[in-house]
């Protein structure tokens, strides 16, 4: 079951409530007004390989920039 953040529009106080996704409880503030569910930020941590641009490259495979630079150098040598 997840935590949900509720915010009072009257006094801007916040409260975190732990309940099921299927529940829709009526949460009241200390000032007496009903609080509304607010969207909060979620921290995401990517673990493992394949999440960085350098992880998907294999040894011996060149990027398009480095291969174009090597072509220019080889053209200069020929000319």
QUILINPE-V72960 format. One record per backbone hydrogen bond with DSSP energy under -0.5 kcal/mol. CO is the residue of the C=O (numbers start at 1). NH is the residue of the N-H. If there is no record, write none. Layout:
# QUILINPE-V72960
co/nh
CO/NH
CO/NH
This chain:
# QUILINPE-V72960
co/nh
2/19
4/17
5/38
6/15
7/9
7/36
8/12
13/8
15/6
17/4
17/19
20/23
25/27
27/35
29/32
33/29
36/7
38/5
44/46
45/47
52/55
52/56
58/61
60/62
63/67
64/68
65/69
66/70
67/71
68/72
69/73
70/74
71/75
72/76
73/77
74/78
75/79
